Amino acid sequence: MTKLLPYRVIYFDEVKQDIKEAKAWYKKQSNGLQKKFTNEVINAIERLQSSPESYAIRYRKVRIVHTRTFPFGIHFKLDIENRCITIIAVVHDHRDIGEIEKRK
């Protein structure tokens, strides 16, 4: 039996800025909260890596995994053939996805 390789995760440059802005906002709310946010994002990505196909396509072949505590979604595309996950955005659930859809 052939063992499948784990999914490789790559991300758009904008994702760094998405996370940076969210962390800054949470830090203003309560010092230390930004660390909890970061851990939630990491945990969501780990869940995503274990079963990326379990997340439904929401728009333009983009799927979303949500953090458990914070109202944020990690928007990603899945390339099953090449076992690659491309994270295109990490954004608040109530943000208009119009700007995200422009990211290729």
C-alpha positions in Angstrom: 0.0 0.0 0.0 1.4 3.4 -1.0 1.5 6.0 1.8 0.3 9.4 0.8 2.6 12.4 1.5 1.1 15.1 3.7 -0.3 18.2 2.1 2.2 21.0 1.6 1.0 24.4 2.7 1.9 27.6 0.9 0.4 31.0 1.2 0.0 34.3 -0.5 2.1 37.2 0.7 -1.1 39.1 1.7 -1.8 36.4 4.3 1.1 37.7 6.4 -0.5 41.1 6.4 -3.9 39.7 7.2 -2.5 38.0 10.3 -0.3 41.0 11.3 -3.4 43.3 11.3 -5.5 40.9 13.2 -2.8 40.4 15.8 -2.3 44.1 16.3 -6.1 44.6 16.8 -6.3 41.8 19.4 -3.2 43.1 21.2 -5.0 46.5 21.5 -7.9 44.8 23.1 -5.9 42.8 25.7 -2.2 42.2 25.8 -1.6 38.5 25.2 -4.8 38.0 23.2 -2.7 38.2 20.0 -0.8 35.1 21.0 -4.1 33.2 21.5 -5.2 34.3 18.1 -1.9 33.1 16.5 -2.3 29.7 18.3 -5.9 29.4 17.0 -4.7 30.1 13.4 -2.0 27.5 13.7 -4.5 24.9 15.2 -6.9 25.6 12.3 -4.2 25.1 9.7 -3.2 21.8 11.4 -6.9 20.6 11.3 -6.9 21.7 7.6 -3.8 19.7 6.8 -5.3 16.5 8.2 -8.4 16.6 6.1 -8.6 19.4 3.6 -11.2 17.7 1.4 -13.7 17.8 4.2 -14.2 21.5 3.8 -16.8 22.5 1.2 -16.1 24.8 -1.7 -17.6 28.2 -0.8 -16.7 30.3 -3.9 -14.4 30.1 -6.9 -12.9 26.8 -5.8 -12.1 28.3 -2.4 -12.7 26.5 0.8 -12.8 27.9 4.4 -11.7 26.5 7.7 -12.7 28.6 10.8 -10.8 29.2 14.0 -12.6 27.8 17.0 -12.5 30.8 19.3 -12.0 33.8 17.1 -14.4 34.8 14.2 -11.9 34.3 11.5 -11.8 32.1 8.4 -8.8 30.7 6.6 -9.6 30.8 2.9 -7.7 28.2 0.8 -7.5 26.4 -2.4 -6.8 22.7 -2.6 -4.7 20.9 -5.3 -5.4 17.3 -4.5 -3.2 15.9 -7.3 -0.1 17.8 -6.1 -1.1 17.5 -2.4 -0.9 21.3 -2.0 -2.9 23.7 0.1 -2.7 27.4 -0.9 -3.9 29.8 1.8 -5.1 32.9 0.1 -6.5 34.9 3.1 -7.0 34.9 6.9 -9.9 37.2 7.5 -12.7 38.1 9.9 -15.9 36.2 9.1 -17.9 39.5 8.6 -15.5 41.0 6.1 -16.6 41.5 2.6 -14.9 38.8 0.5 -14.8 41.0 -2.6 -11.2 42.0 -1.9 -10.3 38.4 -1.3 -11.8 37.2 -4.5 -9.4 39.5 -6.4 -6.4 37.5 -5.0 -5.4 34.9 -7.5 
